[in-house]
Amino acid sequence: MGVGSGARRLLSLLQRSIVLGGVATVLGCPQATSSQPVQPGQRSMSTAEDAAVVLATATSASVTAEVCSFQPEWERPSEDDQAKYIAADPRFAAALDTEPLKTAADSFWQHDVLSFTTYGLSARMEPMLLSGLWSTADQVWESCYGGDQATAINAGELAETWLVDYRLVAVEWEQDRYVMTVEPAASGLQVVHFNRVEAATPLPLQIVDVTGDEVAFVSGDYE
């Protein structure tokens, strides 16, 4: 699998963040978030529309969600390809055997949905590499951080969610939380930005599929 220039830039920058002794700089560990399932709202997208959709918008009440990057055919690298990619930098590979990076890497790799309320070099670089998104870094970087999105995220105006093998259906604010409804897909990546209507920490987010079942996710924000 080829590695784009954006992925190479990410890996190069990550190397600079690794301290002497081979231990990567990590400010905290992601925490898996769970919530009780609820019935989803009305669908705003269908599977049939997926192939034609590059940028999609779903609006419910005061919450607007934009799919800033959509690669419908993208697939996560195999575990072997992921291991080879990480092993290309011996310092980073060695750091994966230490805490807290080992736990963070396992969590990013095992979850298909990641959530963010902050933006920064390390706050995107490590999750992208450790979750296998390095193979699509060029597209995500250009589409989702090329304008004022990063500033809006850090200002608390936008939240970000990565959906691996899911498609966005709707985002609604229900009393004290966001409820994001998604539908499973055979492949693909969607990066979603949605407007925030609160200033809570952590982000009050619940994710359910179209049947109402809860979808586990992990926060990529470092404590």
Secondary structure, DSSP 4 states (H G I P E B T S, - for coil): ----HHHHHHHHHHHHTEETTTEE--S----EE----------S--GGGGGG-SS-EEEETTEEEEEEEEETT--PPPHHHHHHHHHTSHHHHHHTTSTTHHHHHHHHHH-SEEEES---HHHHHHHHHHTTGGGGHHHHHHHHSSSSHHHHHHTTSEEEEEEEEEEEEEEEEETTEEEEEEEEEEEEEEEEEEE-S---SS--EEEEETTS-B--EEE----
